[in-house]
């Protein structure tokens, strides 16, 4: 796992927990989550804000596959966000979840909401593995996230469904069997419940 030295506390930090903090005028610093939250709390005038670190958890999806989730809490604007994500090759990938609360909300209550959201999402499956590869299952619904594709140099995104990363071409092959059908494409913030 790649680590980066935090410019404030000088501690080695996993790259996925580093934030580029600053401005074009004043320059940027690479800060670990704890130092970023401290700087953001100070800038927002939040007295007594405490950065919380959660241990990873393992959860099982609707197919019985186990997933390990890491957590990151960070002050965003006027809220406190807690992200849950899987790591692949040291970078966030696969399933990703988020909840946003008020900066003074109890982080454990927010974590409880996030865990509930994760359980509900992991219980659902939208893909099935067939002789032709992954296909849309009998529910005829795909829920997932849009993400950047590190293999693409033309800015073409990929999607993540049931924790599986699918290129635009793979998604196209999956939905080709529905030629002539109607569909509804709806986008929601990562923190929304879908």
C-alpha positions as CSV (number, residue, x, y, z in Angstrom):
1,X,0.0,0.0,0.0
2,X,1.4,3.4,-1.0
3,X,2.0,5.8,1.8
4,X,2.5,9.6,1.7
5,X,4.1,11.7,4.4
6,X,1.6,14.2,5.8
7,X,2.9,17.8,5.4
8,X,1.6,18.7,8.9
9,X,2.3,15.8,11.3
10,X,5.0,14.1,9.1
11,X,3.4,10.7,9.7
12,X,3.3,8.1,6.9
13,X,-0.3,7.9,5.7
14,X,-2.0,5.5,3.3
15,X,-2.5,7.4,0.0
16,X,-6.3,6.9,0.2
17,X,-6.4,8.9,3.4
18,X,-4.5,12.0,2.1
19,X,-6.2,15.2,1.0
20,X,-4.6,18.0,-1.1
21,X,-5.6,21.0,1.0
22,X,-5.1,24.6,0.1
23,X,-5.6,26.9,-2.8
24,X,-4.0,27.9,-6.1
25,X,-2.9,31.2,-4.6
26,X,-1.5,29.8,-1.3
27,X,-0.4,26.4,-2.6
28,X,-1.4,22.9,-1.5
29,X,-0.3,20.6,1.3
30,X,-0.8,16.9,1.5
31,X,-2.6,16.3,4.8
32,X,-3.6,13.1,6.5
33,X,-7.3,12.8,7.4
34,X,-6.7,13.8,11.0
35,X,-4.7,17.0,10.1
36,X,-7.2,17.9,7.3
37,X,-10.1,17.6,9.7
38,X,-8.2,19.7,12.3
39,X,-7.5,22.4,9.7
40,X,-11.1,22.3,8.4
41,X,-12.5,22.5,11.9
42,X,-10.3,25.5,12.8
43,X,-11.3,27.2,9.5
44,X,-15.0,26.5,10.2
45,X,-14.7,27.6,13.8
46,X,-15.8,24.2,15.2
47,X,-14.7,24.0,18.8
48,X,-14.0,20.5,20.2
49,X,-14.3,18.6,16.9
50,X,-12.7,15.2,17.4
51,X,-11.4,13.2,14.4
52,X,-12.5,9.6,14.8
53,X,-10.8,6.5,13.3
54,X,-12.9,3.4,12.7
55,X,-11.5,-0.1,12.4
56,X,-12.2,-2.0,9.1
57,X,-15.2,-4.3,9.0
58,X,-16.0,-7.4,7.0
59,X,-19.5,-7.9,5.5
60,X,-21.0,-10.5,3.3
61,X,-23.0,-9.7,0.1
62,X,-26.1,-11.3,-1.3
63,X,-24.0,-14.0,-3.1
64,X,-22.1,-14.9,0.1
65,X,-18.8,-13.1,-0.9
66,X,-17.0,-11.4,1.9
67,X,-15.9,-7.7,1.5
68,X,-13.6,-5.7,3.8
69,X,-14.5,-2.0,4.2
70,X,-12.2,0.8,5.4
71,X,-13.6,4.1,6.7
72,X,-12.7,7.7,6.4
73,X,-14.3,10.6,8.2
74,X,-13.9,14.1,6.9
75,X,-15.4,17.5,7.3
76,X,-16.9,18.6,4.0
77,X,-18.3,22.1,3.7
78,X,-20.6,22.3,6.7
79,X,-21.0,18.6,7.3
80,X,-19.3,15.5,8.5
81,X,-19.0,12.7,5.9
82,X,-18.1,9.1,6.6
83,X,-17.0,7.1,3.6
84,X,-16.8,3.3,3.5
85,X,-14.8,1.6,0.7
86,X,-13.0,-1.5,-0.4
87,X,-9.3,-1.5,-1.2
88,X,-7.8,-3.1,-4.3
89,X,-4.1,-2.7,-4.9
90,X,-4.1,-0.1,-2.2
91,X,-6.7,2.2,-3.8
92,X,-10.4,2.6,-3.1
93,X,-12.4,0.4,-5.5
94,X,-15.5,-1.8,-5.7
95,X,-18.3,-1.0,-3.3
96,X,-18.3,2.6,-1.9
97,X,-20.8,4.1,0.5
98,X,-21.2,7.5,2.2
99,X,-23.3,9.2,4.8
100,X,-23.3,12.9,5.6
101,X,-24.3,14.5,8.9
102,X,-23.8,17.6,10.9
103,X,-20.3,18.4,12.2
104,X,-21.5,17.9,15.8
105,X,-23.4,14.7,15.1
106,X,-22.2,11.6,17.1
107,X,-19.8,9.8,14.7
108,X,-20.9,6.4,16.1
109,X,-24.5,7.2,15.2
110,X,-23.4,8.2,11.7
111,X,-21.4,5.0,11.4
112,X,-24.5,3.0,12.5
113,X,-26.5,4.7,9.7
114,X,-23.7,3.9,7.2
115,X,-23.5,0.2,8.3
116,X,-27.3,-0.1,7.9
117,X,-27.1,1.4,4.4
118,X,-24.2,-0.9,3.5
119,X,-26.2,-4.0,4.7
120,X,-29.2,-3.1,2.7
121,X,-27.1,-2.5,-0.5
122,X,-25.0,-5.6,-0.1
123,X,-28.2,-7.8,0.3
124,X,-29.3,-6.8,-3.2
125,X,-27.8,-8.4,-6.4
126,X,-28.2,-7.0,-9.9
127,X,-25.8,-9.2,-11.9
128,X,-25.5,-12.9,-12.5
129,X,-22.6,-14.8,-13.8
130,X,-23.5,-16.7,-16.9
131,X,-21.7,-18.6,-19.7
132,X,-21.7,-15.2,-21.5
133,X,-20.1,-13.4,-18.6
134,X,-21.9,-11.0,-16.2
135,X,-25.5,-10.2,-17.2
136,X,-28.4,-8.2,-15.7
137,X,-30.3,-10.6,-13.4
138,X,-34.1,-11.3,-13.4
139,X,-34.7,-8.1,-11.4
140,X,-34.0,-6.1,-14.5
141,X,-32.5,-3.2,-12.5
142,X,-28.9,-2.1,-12.2
143,X,-27.8,0.0,-9.2
144,X,-24.2,1.1,-8.9
145,X,-21.8,4.0,-9.1
146,X,-20.0,5.9,-11.9
147,X,-16.2,6.0,-11.4
148,X,-13.1,6.9,-13.3
149,X,-11.5,4.1,-15.3
150,X,-7.7,4.1,-14.8
151,X,-7.3,2.0,-18.0
152,X,-8.9,4.7,-20.1
153,X,-7.0,7.7,-21.2
154,X,-10.0,9.4,-22.9
155,X,-12.0,10.2,-19.8
156,X,-14.5,7.4,-20.4
157,X,-15.9,6.3,-17.0
158,X,-16.6,2.9,-15.8
159,X,-19.5,1.7,-13.6
160,X,-19.4,-0.4,-10.4
161,X,-22.3,-2.8,-10.0
162,X,-22.5,-5.3,-7.1
163,X,-18.9,-4.4,-6.4
164,X,-17.8,-5.4,-9.9
165,X,-16.0,-2.8,-12.0
166,X,-17.4,-2.7,-15.6
167,X,-16.0,-0.8,-18.5
168,X,-18.4,1.1,-20.7
169,X,-18.0,-1.6,-23.3
170,X,-18.8,-4.3,-20.8
171,X,-21.9,-2.5,-19.7
172,X,-22.9,-2.0,-23.3
173,X,-22.7,-5.7,-24.0
174,X,-24.8,-6.5,-20.9
175,X,-27.6,-4.1,-21.9
176,X,-27.5,-5.0,-25.7
177,X,-29.9,-7.9,-24.9
178,X,-32.5,-5.2,-24.1
179,X,-32.5,-3.6,-27.5
180,X,-35.8,-1.9,-28.0
181,X,-36.7,-1.8,-24.3
182,X,-37.2,1.5,-22.4
183,X,-35.0,2.4,-19.5
184,X,-34.7,5.1,-16.8
185,X,-31.3,6.5,-16.0
186,X,-31.2,8.4,-12.7
187,X,-28.2,9.8,-10.9
188,X,-28.1,10.3,-7.1
189,X,-25.4,11.6,-4.8
190,X,-23.3,8.9,-3.2
191,X,-24.7,9.8,0.3
192,X,-28.3,9.3,-0.9
193,X,-30.2,6.1,-0.2
194,X,-31.3,4.4,-3.5
